Amino acid sequence: MRFKTLAWDSSHATWLVERARGSIHPADLYSARFFVGISLKNASFSNRWIEAVLRDVVRLMGSVTFSIVDGPYFTSAYHEVPASEYEAVRTRLERIRGQAYARVSASRRLVACRSDIVDWSELASCVGPEIVGEIKSAFSRRGRFYKAVVAQTESAKVMRMVGSPESYCSFLLNELPTLIHIYYRLYPGWIDVYPGPSSPLVWEIDALRFRKELPLITAMAEANPPLTHAEVEVVRRRTRDRVAAGRR
C-alpha cells in the first residue's frame, strides 16, 4: 500500500506521519488533536516516550487524549486461558494497567500540556451494535476481510505481545470496533499516535478495500477525514545532546 508520508523531528522525538488517502502537510500537525491508545503489553510506552509526545504536542500547540487499551486483553484472556488460571492472569493485567495509568498521570503532571485520560471501557461502551455485527459477519464469511485478519496474526511481534494466533484473532476482533468508533465517529480527523506502525488491517479499512464486506464501515471512512497515523520514536539521549550542541 502506498502512503502519503511526512517526517517531523524535534529535540525529543522523530515523527513519521502517514495517510493512505489524500495529501498531508506540516500544517496538518499544528493545533491538531492527538489520540494515544496505550497497549498493555507494549514496553515502548515508557515514561520517556509519553513525556516526549506531550512535549511535542505542546510545541505543536495541540492537545492529546490517552486511553489504556485494556478491554481486549481481558477478553482474549477470558476466552483463551484455562478457567483455573484466569484470575491470576486478570490480576497481572490489572497490575500492568495500573502501572500504565500511573506513567501517563506522572508524565501529565510533569509536562503542562492540554491532555486527558479516557477509560477504554467508556469508549467501547459507545460502539454501535451495527459496527460489531458487521465485523463479526464479515469475519465469519471467511472472505477477504477474514484473510486480512489471519494474515496479521502471523506477525512475530504480535505473537510476542499476545501469545497465539487464536488469542490475537480474539484480541483484534474485540479491539477493532472501538477503533472504528474512535476514528470515524468520536474523534474523526484526530491523529493517532503510536510507537510503531499502524495495523495493516486498519489501513486497508481506511483505504476502502473492504467495501463489499464492510459497507457501513467503509461508508463511515469515506465520509470522514482520512486516518492519520504518527509513528513516534524517542530520540536517544546521545543523539539529542549532539543536536542540542549543534544548535548552540
PAZAPA-4460 file (N, C-alpha, C; in steps of 0.05 Angstrom, whole numbers, plus 32768, in hexadecimal, padded with zeros to 4 digits):
% residues 248
    n_x    n_y    n_z   ca_x   ca_y   ca_z    c_x    c_y    c_z   seq   type   mol
   8011   7FE8   8000   8000   8000   8000   8012   8019   8000     1      M     A
   800B   802D   7FEF   801A   8045   7FEE   800E   805A   8001     2      R     A
   8020   8067   8010   8018   807B   8024   8022   8096   801C     3      F     A
   8013   80AA   8024   801E   80C5   8024   802C   80C9   803F     4      K     A
   8045   80D1   803E   8054   80D2   8057   8060   80EE   805D     5      T     A
   8065   80F3   8076   8070   810C   807F   8083   8106   8096     6      L     A
   809B   810F   8095   80AE   810C   80AB   80B0   8126   80BB     7      A     A
   80AE   8124   80D5   80B0   813C   80E6   80C1   8135   80FF     8      W     A
   80D5   8145   8104   80E8   813F   811A   80E8   8156   812E     9      D     A
   80ED   814E   8147   80F1   8161   815C   8109   8158   816C    10      S     A
   8110   8166   8181   8126   815E   8192   811F   8146   81A3    11      S     A
   8105   813F   81A4   80FC   8129   81B5   80F6   8110   81A5    12      H     A
   80ED   8112   818D   80E4   80FA   817E   80E3   80FF   8160    13      A     A
   80E2   80E9   8151   80DE   80EB   8134   80C2   80E0   812F    14      T     A
   80B4   80EE   811D   8099   80E7   8116   8098   80E0   80F8    15      W     A
   808D   80C8   80F2   8086   80C1   80D7   8068   80C0   80D5    16      L     A
   805D   80D3   80C6   8040   80D7   80C4   8037   80CC   80A9    17      V     A
   8022   80BC   80AA   8019   80AF   8091   7FFB   80B1   808D    18      E     A
   7FF3   80B1   8074   7FD7   80AE   806C   7FD5   809C   8054    19      R     A
   7FBF   808C   8053   7FBB   807B   803C   7FAA   8089   8026    20      A     A
   7F9C   809E   802E   7F8B   80AE   801C   7F92   80CC   801F    21      R     A
   7F91   80DA   8009   7F96   80F7   800A   7FB3   80FE   800E    22      G     A
   7FB7   8118   800F   7FD2   8122   8013   7FD7   8129   8030    23      S     A
   7FEF   812F   8038   7FF5   8137   8053   800B   814C   8053    24      I     A
   8008   8160   8064   801A   8177   8064   8022   817D   8081    25      H     A
   8039   818A   8085   8041   8192   80A1   802C   81A1   80B0    26      P     A
   801D   81B2   80A2   8008   81C2   80B0   7FF2   81B0   80BC    27      A     A
   7FEF   8197   80B2   7FDB   8185   80BD   7FE1   817D   80DA    28      D     A
   7FFA   8180   80E3   8002   8178   80FE   7FFC   818E   8112    29      L     A
   7FFC   81A7   8109   7FFA   81BD   811C   7FDD   81C1   8125    30      Y     A
   7FDA   81C5   813F   7FC0   81C8   814C   7FAE   81B0   8148    31      S     A
   7FBB   8199   8143   7FAC   8180   813F   7FA5   8173   815A    32      A     A
   7F92   8160   8158   7F8B   8150   8170   7F96   8134   816B    33      R     A
   7FA3   8129   817F   7FB1   8110   817D   7FA4   80FB   818F    34      F     A
   7FA5   80E2   8187   7F9B   80CC   8197   7FB1   80B7   819B    35      F     A
   7FB5   80AF   81B4   7FC9   809A   81BA   7FBB   8083   81C8    36      V     A
   7FB9   806C   81BB   7FAE   8054   81C8   7FC6   8043   81D2    37      G     A
   7FC8   8041   81EC   7FE0   8033   81F7   7FDB   8016   81FB    38      I     A
   7FE9   8005   81ED   7FE7   7FE8   81EF   7FF4   7FDE   8208    39      S     A
   7FE7   7FCC   8216   7FF1   7FC2   8230   800C   7FB3   822D    40      L     A
   8010   7FA5   8216   8027   7F94   8214   803D   7F9F   8201    41      K     A
   803B   7FB9   81FC   804F   7FC6   81EB   8061   7FD7   81FD    42      N     A
   807A   7FCD   8201   808C   7FDB   8213   8096   7FF5   8208    43      A     A
   8090   7FFC   81EF   809A   8015   81E3   808B   802D   81EF    44      S     A
   8075   8029   81FD   8066   803F   820A   8074   8046   8224    45      F     A
   808C   804F   8223   809B   8056   823B   8095   8072   8244    46      S     A
   809F   8079   825C   809C   8095   8265   80A8   80A8   8251    47      N     A
   80C0   80A1   8247   80CE   80B3   8235   80BE   80B7   821B    48      R     A
   80B1   80A2   8211   80A1   80A4   81F9   8089   80B6   81FE    49      W     A
   807B   80B1   8213   8063   80C1   8219   806A   80DE   821D    50      I     A
   8080   80E3   822C   8088   80FF   8230   8090   810C   8216    51      E     A
   809E   80FD   8205   80A6   8109   81EB   808E   8110   81DA    52      A     A
   8079   80FF   81DA   8061   8105   81CB   8054   811E   81D7    53      V     A
   8051   8120   81F1   8045   8137   81FE   8054   8151   81F7    54      L     A
   806F   8150   81F9   807F   8168   81F3   807B   8170   81D5    55      R     A
   807A   815D   81C4   8077   8164   81A7   805B   816E   81A1    56      D     A
   8047   8163   81AF   802C   816D   81AB   802A   818A   81B4    57      V     A
   8038   8191   81CA   8039   81AD   81D3   8046   81BE   81BD    58      V     A
   805C   81B5   81B2   8069   81C4   819D   8057   81C7   8184    59      R     A
   8046   81B4   817F   8034   81B5   8168   801A   81C4   816F    60      L     A
   8018   81CD   8188   8001   81DC   8192   7FE7   81CC   818F    61      M     A
   7FEA   81B2   8194   7FD3   81A0   8192   7FC9   8196   81AD    62      G     A
   7FBA   8180   81AD   7FB0   8173   81C5   7FB0   8155   81C0    63      S     A
   7FB1   8146   81D6   7FB3   8129   81D3   7FA1   811A   81E7    64      V     A
   7F95   8105   81DE   7F84   80F4   81EF   7F92   80D8   81F0    65      T     A
   7F95   80CE   8209   7FA0   80B4   820D   7F8A   80A0   8215    66      F     A
   7F8E   8087   820E   7F7C   8072   8218   7F8D   8058   821B    67      S     A
   7F89   804B   8231   7F97   8031   8236   7F87   801B   8229    68      I     A
   7F91   800F   8214   7F82   7FFA   8205   7F84   7FE0   8216    69      V     A
   7F70   7FDC   8227   7F71   7FC5   8239   7F5C   7FB0   8232    70      D     A
   7F44   7FB9   822A   7F2E   7FA6   8226   7F34   7F8F   8213    71      G     A
   7F40   7F93   81FC   7F46   7F7D   81EA   7F58   7F68   81F7    72      P     A
   7F6B   7F70   8208   7F7D   7F5D   8215   7F6D   7F4B   8229    73      Y     A
   7F5B   7F58   8238   7F4A   7F49   824B   7F38   7F35   823C    74      F     A
   7F2C   7F3E   8226   7F1A   7F2D   8217   7F28   7F16   820B    75      T     A
   7F3F   7F1A   81FE   7F4E   7F04   81F1   7F58   7EF1   8206    76      S     A
   7F60   7EFB   821D   7F69   7EE9   8233   7F52   7ED8   823D    77      A     A
   7F3A   7EE4   8240   7F23   7ED5   824A   7F1C   7EBE   8237    78      Y     A
   7F1F   7EC2   821D   7F18   7EAD   820A   7F2E   7E98   8206    79      H     A
   7F47   7EA1   820B   7F5E   7E8F   8204   7F6B   7E82   821C    80      E     A
   7F6A   7E8E   8233   7F78   7E83   824B   7F66   7E6F   8259    81      V     A
   7F71   7E59   8262   7F60   7E46   8272   7F54   7E54   828A    82      P     A
   7F3C   7E4C   8291   7F2D   7E59   82A7   7F3D   7E5A   82C1    83      A     A
   7F4C   7E45   82C6   7F5C   7E44   82DF   7F72   7E59   82E0    84      S     A
   7F7A   7E64   82C8   7F90   7E77   82C7   7F87   7E94   82C2    85      E     A
   7F6D   7E97   82BC   7F64   7EB1   82B3   7F67   7EC7   82C9    86      Y     A
   7F60   7EC1   82E2   7F62   7ED5   82F7   7F7F   7EDF   82FA    87      E     A
   7F92   7ECD   82F8   7FAE   7ED5   82FA   7FB6   7EE7   82E3    88      A     A
   7FAD   7EE0   82CB   7FB2   7EF0   82B3   7FA5   7F0B   82B5    89      V     A
   7F8C   7F0B   82BF   7F7D   7F24   82C2   7F8B   7F37   82D6    90      R     A
   7F95   7F2B   82EC   7FA3   7F3B   8300   7FBC   7F48   82F4    91      T     A
   7FCA   7F38   82E4   7FE3   7F43   82D8   7FDC   7F59   82C4    92      R     A
   7FC7   7F56   82B4   7FBF   7F6B   82A1   7FB6   7F84   82B0    93      L     A
   7FA8   7F81   82C6   7F9F   7F98   82D5   7FB8   7FA7   82E0    94      E     A
   7FCC   7F98   82E9   7FE4   7FA5   82F3   7FF2   7FB5   82DD    95      R     A
   7FF4   7FA9   82C5   8001   7FB6   82AE   7FF1   7FCF   82A6    96      I     A
   7FD6   7FCD   82A7   7FC5   7FE4   82A1   7FCA   7FFA   82B5    97      R     A
   7FCC   7FF4   82CE   7FD1   8008   82E2   7FEC   8016   82DE    98      G     A
   8000   8006   82D7   801A   8012   82D2   801A   8025   82BA    99      Q     A
   800B   801D   82A5   8009   802E   828D   7FFB   8048   8294   100      A     A
   7FE5   8046   82A3   7FD6   805E   82AB   7FE8   8070   82BC   101      Y     A
   7FF8   8064   82CD   800A   8074   82DE   801F   8083   82CD   102      A     A
   8029   8075   82B8   803D   8082   82A7   8031   809A   8299   103      R     A
   8019   8097   828E   800C   80AD   8280   8006   80C4   8293   104      V     A
   7FFC   80BE   82AB   7FF5   80D2   82BE   800E   80E2   82C7   105      S     A
   8024   80D3   82CC   803D   80E0   82D4   8048   80F3   82BE   106      A     A
   8047   80E9   82A6   8051   80F9   828F   803F   8112   828B   107      S     A
   8025   810F   828F   8013   8126   828C   8018   813B   82A1   108      R     A
   8020   8132   82B9   8027   8146   82CE   8041   8154   82C8   109      R     A
   8053   8146   82BA   806D   8151   82B4   806C   8165   829D   110      L     A
   805B   8160   8289   805A   8171   8271   803F   817F   8270   111      V     A
   8040   8199   826F   8028   81A9   826E   801D   81A9   8251   112      A     A
   800C   8195   824C   8001   8192   8231   7FE3   818E   8234   113      C     A
   7FD4   8197   8220   7FB7   8192   8220   7FB3   8174   821B   114      R     A
   7FAB   8165   822F   7FA9   8148   822C   7F94   813D   8240   115      S     A
   7F8B   8125   8239   7F79   8117   824C   7F7C   80F9   8248   116      D     A
   7F6F   80E9   825A   7F6F   80CC   8258   7F52   80C3   8258   117      I     A
   7F4B   80B2   8244   7F30   80A8   8242   7F32   8089   8245   118      V     A
   7F20   807E   8256   7F20   8061   8259   7F18   8053   823F   119      D     A
   7F27   803E   8239   7F20   802E   8221   7F04   8023   8222   120      W     A
   7EFB   801B   823A   7EE0   8011   823D   7ECB   8025   8236   121      S     A
   7ED1   803F   823C   7EBE   8054   8235   7EBC   8057   8216   122      E     A
   7ED3   8055   8209   7ED3   8056   81EC   7EC4   803E   81E0   123      L     A
   7ECA   8027   81EA   7EBE   800E   81E0   7EA0   800D   81E4   124      A     A
   7E97   8019   81FA   7E7A   8018   8200   7E69   8028   81EC   125      S     A
   7E76   803A   81DD   7E68   804B   81CA   7E67   8040   81AE   126      C     A
   7E74   8029   81AA   7E75   801D   818F   7E59   8012   8188   127      V     A
   7E50   801A   8170   7E36   8010   8167   7E36   7FF3   8160   128      G     A
   7E20   7FE4   8167   7E1F   7FC7   8161   7E22   7FC1   8143   129      P     A
   7E1B   7FD5   8132   7E1D   7FD1   8115   7E3A   7FCE   810C   130      E     A
   7E4D   7FDC   811A   7E69   7FDA   8114   7E73   7FBE   811C   131      I     A
   7E6D   7FB6   8135   7E75   7F9C   813F   7E6A   7F86   812D   132      V     A
   7E50   7F88   8126   7E44   7F73   8116   7E50   7F71   80FA   133      G     A
   7E56   7F88   80EE   7E62   7F87   80D3   7E7D   7F7A   80D3   134      E     A
   7E8D   7F7F   80E7   7EA8   7F73   80E9   7EA6   7F55   80EE   135      I     A
   7E95   7F4D   8100   7E91   7F30   8106   7E87   7F22   80ED   136      K     A
   7E74   7F2E   80DF   7E69   7F21   80C7   7E7D   7F1E   80B1   137      S     A
   7E8D   7F33   80AD   7EA2   7F32   8098   7EB7   7F1D   809F   138      A     A
   7EBE   7F1B   80B8   7ED2   7F07   80C0   7EC8   7EEB   80BC   139      F     A
   7EAE   7EE6   80C3   7EA3   7ECB   80C1   7EA0   7EC2   80A5   140      S     A
   7E9F   7ED4   8091   7E9C   7ECC   8075   7EB6   7EC2   8069   141      R     A
   7ECC   7EC7   8077   7EE7   7EBD   806F   7EEF   7EC6   8053   142      R     A
   7EE9   7EDF   804E   7EF1   7EEB   8034   7F0B   7EFB   8037   143      G     A
   7F0C   7F12   8029   7F24   7F22   8029   7F2A   7F2E   8044   144      R     A
   7F15   7F37   8052   7F19   7F42   806D   7F24   7F2D   8080   145      F     A
   7F19   7F15   8080   7F23   7F00   8091   7F40   7EFA   808B   146      Y     A
   7F48   7EF9   8072   7F63   7EF3   806A   7F76   7F09   8074   147      K     A
   7F6D   7F22   8073   7F7D   7F38   807D   7F82   7F37   809B   148      A     A
   7F6D   7F2F   80AA   7F70   7F2B   80C7   7F84   7F15   80CD   149      V     A
   7F81   7EFE   80BF   7F92   7EE7   80C4   7FAF   7EEE   80BC   150      V     A
   7FB3   7EFD   80A6   7FCE   7F05   809E   7FDC   7F15   80B3   151      A     A
   7FCD   7F27   80C0   7FD9   7F38   80D5   7FE2   7F27   80ED   152      Q     A
   7FD5   7F11   80F2   7FDC   7F00   8109   7FF7   7EF2   8105   153      T     A
   8001   7EF2   80ED   801A   7EE4   80E8   8033   7EF4   80EE   154      E     A
   802F   7F0D   80F7   8046   7F1E   80FE   8053   7F13   8117   155      S     A
   806E   7F11   8116   807D   7F08   812D   807A   7F1A   8145   156      A     A
   8079   7F35   813F   8076   7F48   8155   805B   7F45   8162   157      K     A
   8046   7F3F   8153   802C   7F3B   815E   802C   7F23   8170   158      V     A
   8039   7F0D   8168   803A   7EF5   8178   8048   7EFA   8193   159      M     A
   805C   7F0B   8193   806A   7F11   81AC   8058   7F21   81BF   160      R     A
   8047   7F32   81B3   8035   7F43   81C4   801D   7F35   81CE   161      M     A
   8011   7F23   81BD   7FF7   7F18   81C4   7FF8   7EFA   81CA   162      V     A
   8008   7EEB   81BB   800C   7ECF   81C2   8007   7EBA   81AD   163      G     A
   7FF0   7EBA   81A1   7FE9   7EA5   818D   7FD7   7EB2   8178   164      S     A
   7FD6   7EA6   8160   7FC5   7EB0   814B   7FA8   7EB2   8153   165      P     A
   7F9E   7E9E   8161   7F82   7E9E   816A   7F7D   7EB5   817E   166      E     A
   7F90   7EB9   8190   7F8E   7ECE   81A4   7F8E   7EE9   8197   167      S     A
   7F9F   7EEC   8183   7FA1   7F06   8175   7F88   7F0C   8165   168      Y     A
   7F7C   7EF8   8158   7F63   7EFC   814A   7F4E   7F06   815D   169      C     A
   7F4C   7EFA   8174   7F39   7F03   8188   7F3E   7F1F   8191   170      S     A
   7F58   7F25   8195   7F60   7F40   819D   7F59   7F55   8188   171      F     A
   7F60   7F4F   816F   7F5C   7F62   8159   7F3E   7F67   8154   172      L     A
   7F2E   7F52   8154   7F11   7F55   814F   7F03   7F64   8166   173      L     A
   7F0F   7F63   817D   7F04   7F72   8194   7F0D   7F8F   8193   174      N     A
   7F25   7F94   818A   7F30   7FB0   818A   7F25   7FBF   8172   175      E     A
   7F22   7FB2   815B   7F1D   7FC0   8142   7F03   7FD1   8142   176      L     A
   7EEC   7FC7   814D   7ED4   7FD8   814D   7ED8   7FF3   815B   177      P     A
   7EE7   7FF2   8172   7EEC   800A   8181   7EFE   801D   8171   178      T     A
   7F12   8012   8164   7F24   8023   8153   7F14   8031   813D   179      L     A
   7F02   8022   8130   7EF2   802D   811B   7EE0   8044   8126   180      I     A
   7ED5   803F   813E   7EC5   8054   814B   7ED6   806D   8151   181      H     A
   7EEE   8069   815B   7F00   807F   8161   7F07   808E   8148   182      I     A
   7F0F   8080   8133   7F1A   808D   811B   7F04   809C   810A   183      Y     A
   7EEC   8090   810A   7ED9   809B   80F7   7EBF   80A7   8103   184      Y     A
   7EBC   80A3   811D   7EA4   80AF   812A   7EAB   80C1   8141   185      R     A
   7EBD   80B9   8152   7EC4   80C8   816A   7ED8   80DE   8165   186      L     A
   7EEF   80D6   8159   7F05   80E9   8154   7F0D   80EA   8137   187      Y     A
   7EFB   80EE   8124   7F03   80EF   8108   7F16   8107   8103   188      P     A
   7F2B   8101   80F4   7F3F   8116   80EE   7F55   8118   8103   189      G     A
   7F53   810A   8119   7F68   810A   812D   7F80   80FA   8122   190      W     A
   7F97   80FE   812E   7FAF   80F0   8125   7FB5   80DA   813A   191      I     A
   7FB6   80C2   8130   7FBC   80AA   8140   7FDA   80A8   8145   192      D     A
   7FE3   80A6   815E   8000   80A6   8164   8007   808C   8171   193      V     A
   801D   8080   8168   8025   8066   8172   8043   8063   816E   194      Y     A
   8051   8053   817F   806E   804F   817C   8074   8039   8168   195      P     A
   8066   803A   8151   806A   8026   813C   8055   802A   8126   196      G     A
   8055   8019   8112   8042   801D   80FC   8026   8016   8104   197      P     A
   8012   8020   80F5   7FF7   8019   80FA   7FF1   7FFD   80F0   198      S     A
   7FDA   7FF3   80F8   7FD1   7FD8   80F0   7FCD   7FD7   80D2   199      S     A
   7FD8   7FC3   80C4   7FD3   7FC1   80A7   7FB5   7FBE   80A1   200      P     A
   7FA7   7FB1   80B3   7F8A   7FAD   80AF   7F7B   7FC8   80B0   201      L     A
   7F83   7FD9   80C3   7F77   7FF4   80C5   7F7C   8004   80AC   202      V     A
   7F95   8002   80A2   7F9B   8011   8089   7F8A   8008   8072   203      W     A
   7F86   7FED   8070   7F76   7FE3   805A   7F59   7FED   805C   204      E     A
   7F4F   7FEE   8074   7F33   7FF9   8078   7F32   8016   8070   205      I     A
   7F46   8025   8078   7F46   8042   8072   7F4A   8046   8054   206      D     A
   7F58   8034   8046   7F5C   8036   8029   7F44   802C   801A   207      A     A
   7F2E   8025   8028   7F14   801D   801C   7F16   8003   800D   208      L     A
   7F26   7FF0   8016   7F2A   7FD7   8008   7F17   7FC1   8010   209      R     A
   7F06   7FC6   8023   7EF2   7FB2   802B   7ED6   7FBC   8026   210      F     A
   7ED2   7FCA   8010   7EB8   7FD6   800B   7EA1   7FC2   800A   211      R     A
   7EA6   7FAA   7FFF   7E91   7F96   7FFC   7E8B   7F89   8017   212      K     A
   7EA0   7F83   8027   7E9C   7F75   8040   7E96   7F87   8058   213      E     A
   7EA0   7F9F   8056   7E9B   7FB3   806C   7E8F   7FCC   8060   214      L     A
   7E77   7FCB   8055   7E6C   7FE3   8048   7E66   7FFA   805A   215      P     A
   7E5C   7FF5   8073   7E57   800A   8085   7E70   8018   808E   216      L     A
   7E84   8008   8096   7E9D   8013   80A0   7EAC   8022   808A   217      I     A
   7EAB   8017   8071   7EB7   8024   805A   7EAA   803F   8055   218      T     A
   7E90   8040   8057   7E81   805A   8054   7E89   806E   8069   219      A     A
   7E8D   8064   8082   7E96   8076   8097   7EB2   8081   8091   220      M     A
   7EC4   8070   8088   7EDF   8079   8081   7EDF   808D   806A   221      A     A
   7ECE   8088   8057   7ECD   8099   803F   7EC1   80B4   8045   222      E     A
   7EAF   80B5   8059   7EA2   80CE   8060   7EB2   80E0   8073   223      A     A
   7EC9   80D5   807D   7ED9   80E3   8091   7EF5   80E9   8087   224      N     A
   7F04   80FA   8094   7F20   80FF   808C   7F30   80E4   808D   225      P     A
   7F44   80E1   807C   7F53   80C8   807D   7F62   80C5   8097   226      P     A
   7F66   80AC   809E   7F76   80A6   80B6   7F92   80B1   80B3   227      L     A
   7F9B   80BE   80C8   7FB7   80C8   80C9   7FC5   80BA   80E0   228      T     A
   7FDB   80AD   80DA   7FEA   809E   80EF   8006   80A9   80F2   229      H     A
   800E   80AE   810A   8029   80B7   8110   8039   80A2   811F   230      A     A
   804E   8098   8113   8060   8085   8120   8076   8096   812D   231      E     A
   8077   8095   8148   8089   80A7   8157   809F   8096   8164   232      V     A
   80B7   809E   8160   80CE   8091   816C   80DE   80A5   817C   233      E     A
   80E3   809F   8195   80F2   80B1   81A7   810F   80B3   819D   234      V     A
   8119   80CC   819D   8134   80D1   8196   8146   80C7   81AD   235      V     A
   815B   80B8   81A6   816D   80AF   81BA   817C   80C6   81C7   236      R     A
   8183   80C3   81E0   818F   80DA   81EF   81A8   80E4   81E1   237      R     A
   81B9   80D3   81D7   81D2   80DC   81CB   81CC   80EB   81B1   238      R     A
   81B9   80E1   81A2   81B1   80EF   8189   81A6   810B   8190   239      T     A
   8194   810B   81A5   8188   8125   81AD   819E   8138   81B6   240      R     A
   81B2   812F   81C5   81C7   8140   81CE   81D7   814C   81B7   241      D     A
   81DC   813B   81A2   81EA   8145   818A   81DA   815A   817B   242      R     A
   81C0   8155   8179   81AE   8168   816D   81AF   8183   817B   243      V     A
   81AC   8181   8196   81AC   8199   81A7   81C7   81A9   81A4   244      A     A
   81DD   8199   81A4   81F7   81A6   81A2   81FA   81B5   8187   245      A     A
   81EF   81A9   8172   81F0   81B5   8158   81E0   81CE   8156   246      G     A
   81CC   81D2   8167   81BB   81E9   8166   81C7   8201   8176   247      R     A
   81DB   81FA   8188   81E7   8210   8198   81FB   8220   8188   248      R     A
***
